Amino acid sequence: MDRRASSYTEYLKITELLRLQERLSGEHDEMLFIVIHQVYELWFREMIHEAEEIMMALRAGRIRPATRLYRRMIEIQRVLLQQVAVLETMAPSEFNAFRDRLNPASGFQSSQFRELEFLSGMKEKAYLGMPGQSEGDIARLKLRLDGPTLGEALDTVLRSRGFALPEGSLPAASPQRIEALKTIYDDHENHDDLFQLCEAMIEYDENFQLWRFHHVRMVERMIGRKPGTGGSDGVGYLQKTLDKRCFPDLWSVRTHLKGGGTYGG
């Protein structure tokens, strides 16, 4: 691990990297499809790396560094949203020209995306052992399924700051968590570091949902209501995921905050 790079190319493994874009057809736009999805996987890797660091920082009570890393993940999410726009420069006919070569491969099978979901609190055991997953994929997902989440790391911080949360994993809509969050938001000047952390977390959650929405619309724009290449219902399946939330109590607490009336009214 402790060595010097001999060159830019060697350090970033450029030669090896550029060998990985292997088209299955002679279609021009297949290159764009491969590059974008490989870049997605690289960003997922980085976000998993950051999520692990955030959890360690919060367990150590380092709230502002954790907030800064959430802000980094938010900027990465913005890049991911822009990649959808790049993919949409491909016409449906250009995608359909090579789409059959992908079957049964599908983005549905991305184990890193599932890892990120699990780390963010959206754990679903049904995603273990899906078609296309390797033994290594399954082992990593099992660890994430049984492991800590970003939301639980926030609970650890709240306990350390004197909020009365029971030990262990708390369900969504926990009255104790809601009460703690309500205090932070209603008296945010005296809890500014926690307030800034919570606002970064809900923006991360919102961007997760925005990416899902744009992804659904992009898929519908490309293939309409055709089944997905991995055997899913395609757009129908993706639409069912739109209401998934990482930190539901950060959304719920808004209903309980001081003040009344409607926004702008």
C-alpha positions in Angstrom: 0.0 0.0 0.0 2.9 2.4 0.8 4.5 3.0 -2.6 4.8 5.7 -5.3 3.1 5.8 -8.6 5.5 5.5 -11.6 3.1 7.5 -13.9 -0.5 8.8 -14.2 -1.3 5.8 -16.4 0.0 3.3 -14.0 -1.5 5.0 -10.9 -5.0 5.0 -12.4 -4.6 1.7 -14.3 -5.7 3.5 -17.5 -4.6 0.7 -19.8 -6.6 -1.9 -17.9 -9.6 0.4 -17.5 -9.9 1.1 -21.3 -9.9 -2.6 -22.0 -13.2 -3.0 -20.1 -15.6 -1.4 -22.6 -16.3 -4.5 -24.7 -19.4 -4.2 -26.9 -21.5 -7.2 -27.7 -22.7 -5.7 -30.9 -21.4 -3.4 -33.6 -23.9 -0.7 -32.6 -22.3 2.8 -32.0 -24.4 3.7 -28.9 -23.6 0.5 -27.0 -20.3 2.2 -26.0 -22.2 5.1 -24.4 -24.4 2.6 -22.5 -21.4 0.6 -21.2 -19.4 3.7 -20.2 -22.2 5.3 -18.3 -23.1 2.2 -16.3 -19.5 1.4 -15.5 -19.1 5.0 -14.2 -22.3 4.5 -12.1 -20.6 1.5 -10.5 -17.5 3.5 -9.8 -19.6 6.2 -8.1 -21.5 3.6 -6.1 -18.2 2.3 -4.9 -17.2 5.8 -3.8 -20.5 6.4 -2.1 -20.2 3.1 -0.1 -16.7 4.2 0.9 -18.1 7.6 2.1 -21.1 6.0 3.9 -18.8 3.8 5.9 -16.7 6.8 6.9 -19.8 8.7 7.9 -20.9 6.0 10.2 -17.4 5.8 11.8 -17.3 9.6 12.2 -20.8 9.7 13.9 -20.0 6.8 16.2 -17.0 8.9 17.3 -19.2 12.0 17.8 -17.6 13.8 14.8 -20.7 15.4 13.5 -19.4 18.2 11.2 -17.0 15.9 9.3 -19.8 13.5 8.8 -22.0 16.3 7.5 -19.3 17.4 5.1 -19.1 13.8 3.7 -22.9 13.8 3.3 -22.5 17.0 1.2 -19.9 15.2 -0.9 -22.3 12.3 -1.5 -25.0 14.9 -2.5 -22.7 16.3 -5.1 -22.1 12.8 -6.4 -25.8 12.3 -6.6 -26.1 15.4 -8.8 -23.5 13.9 -11.1 -25.6 10.7 -11.3 -28.6 12.7 -12.2 -26.7 14.4 -15.0 -25.7 11.0 -16.4 -29.3 10.2 -16.9 -29.5 13.2 -19.2 -26.5 12.0 -21.2 -28.1 8.5 -21.6 -31.2 10.2 -22.9 -29.3 11.5 -25.9 -29.6 8.0 -27.2 -32.8 7.4 -29.3 -35.0 4.4 -28.5 -34.2 2.8 -31.8 -30.5 3.1 -31.1 -30.9 1.4 -27.7 -33.3 -1.3 -29.0 -30.7 -2.1 -31.7 -28.5 -3.8 -29.0 -30.9 -4.3 -26.1 -31.5 -8.0 -26.8 -27.8 -8.6 -26.3 -28.1 -7.6 -22.7 -30.6 -10.2 -21.7 -30.6 -11.5 -18.9 -28.3 -8.8 -17.6 -30.0 -5.8 -15.9 -29.2 -2.9 -13.7 -31.6 -4.6 -11.3 -28.7 -6.9 -10.5 -26.3 -4.2 -9.4 -25.1 -5.5 -6.0 -23.3 -2.2 -5.2 -26.6 -0.3 -5.6 -28.2 -2.8 -3.2 -25.3 -2.3 -0.8 -25.9 1.4 -0.9 -29.6 0.9 -0.3 -29.0 -1.4 2.7 -26.4 1.1 4.2 -29.0 3.8 3.8 -31.6 1.8 5.7 -33.6 0.4 2.8 -33.0 -3.3 3.6 -34.9 -6.0 1.7 -33.9 -9.6 2.2 -35.6 -10.5 -1.1 -32.6 -8.9 -2.9 -30.3 -11.7 -1.7 -29.7 -14.5 -4.2 -31.2 -12.7 -7.2 -30.2 -14.0 -10.6 -26.8 -12.8 -11.7 -25.4 -12.4 -8.2 -22.1 -14.0 -7.5 -21.2 -15.7 -4.2 -19.1 -12.6 -3.4 -22.1 -10.3 -4.1 -24.4 -12.4 -1.8 -21.8 -12.4 1.0 -21.4 -8.6 0.9 -25.1 -8.1 0.8 -25.6 -10.4 3.8 -23.1 -8.4 5.7 -24.9 -5.2 4.8 -28.3 -6.7 5.7 -27.0 -7.6 9.2 -24.8 -4.5 9.6 -25.3 -0.9 10.7 -27.0 1.8 8.7 -26.6 5.5 8.4 -29.9 6.1 10.3 -28.6 4.0 13.2 -25.5 6.0 13.2 -27.6 9.1 13.7 -29.4 7.4 16.6 -26.0 6.8 18.2 -25.3 10.5 18.0 -28.6 11.5 19.5 -28.1 9.2 22.5 -24.7 10.6 23.1 -26.2 14.1 23.1 -28.7 13.2 25.8 -31.8 12.4 23.8 -33.8 9.5 25.4 -33.7 6.9 22.7 -33.9 3.2 23.6 -30.8 1.1 22.8 -30.8 -1.1 19.7 -32.3 -0.7 16.3 -35.4 1.5 16.3 -38.3 1.2 13.8 -39.5 4.0 11.6 -42.0 6.4 13.3 -40.2 5.8 16.7 -41.9 8.3 19.1 -38.5 8.9 20.8 -36.7 9.6 17.6 -39.4 11.9 16.4 -39.3 13.8 19.7 -35.5 14.2 19.4 -35.7 15.4 15.8 -38.5 17.8 16.7 -36.3 19.3 19.5 -33.4 19.7 17.0 -35.6 21.5 14.4 -37.6 23.6 16.8 -34.5 24.8 18.6 -32.0 24.5 15.7 -29.9 27.5 16.8 -28.9 25.5 20.0 -28.4 22.3 18.0 -26.9 23.7 14.8 -24.5 20.9 14.2 -27.2 18.2 14.5 -29.6 20.4 12.4 -27.1 20.7 9.6 -26.5 17.0 9.7 -30.2 16.2 9.5 -30.7 18.6 6.6 -27.8 17.0 4.7 -29.3 13.6 5.4 -32.7 14.6 4.1 -31.2 16.1 1.0 -29.3 12.9 0.4 -32.6 11.0 0.8 -34.4 13.4 -1.6 -31.7 13.1 -4.2 -32.0 9.3 -4.0 -35.7 9.6 -4.8 -35.1 12.2 -7.6 -32.6 9.8 -9.2 -35.2 7.0 -9.1 -37.8 9.2 -10.7 -35.5 10.4 -13.5 -34.4 6.8 -14.0 -38.0 5.6 -14.3 -38.9 8.3 -16.9 -35.7 7.5 -18.8 -36.5 3.8 -19.0 -40.0 4.5 -20.1 -38.7 6.9 -22.7 -36.5 4.2 -24.1 -38.6 1.0 -23.9 -42.1 2.0 -22.9 -43.8 -0.8 -20.9 -41.7 -3.7 -22.1 -40.4 -6.1 -19.5 -36.9 -5.5 -18.1 -34.0 -7.5 -19.5 -33.4 -9.1 -16.1 -36.9 -10.4 -15.9 -38.5 -7.6 -13.9 -41.6 -5.7 -14.9 -39.5 -2.9 -16.2 -41.1 0.5 -15.6 -43.8 -1.2 -13.5 -41.3 -2.5 -11.1 -39.3 0.8 -11.0 -42.4 2.8 -10.2 -43.0 0.7 -7.1 -39.7 1.9 -5.7 -40.4 5.6 -6.0 -41.7 5.9 -2.4 -38.7 4.2 -0.8 -37.1 6.5 1.8 -33.8 6.2 3.7 -34.8 8.3 6.7 -38.6 8.3 6.9 -38.6 10.0 10.4 -36.7 13.0 9.0 -39.7 13.5 6.7 -42.4 12.7 9.3 -41.0 15.2 11.8 -42.0 18.1 9.6 -45.6 17.5 10.4 -44.9 18.0 14.1 -42.8 21.2 14.0 -43.9 24.5 15.5 -45.9 26.9 13.3 -49.1 26.5 11.3 -50.8 27.4 8.1 -49.6 26.5 4.7 -46.3 27.4 3.0 -46.8 30.9 1.4 -50.2 31.2 2.9 
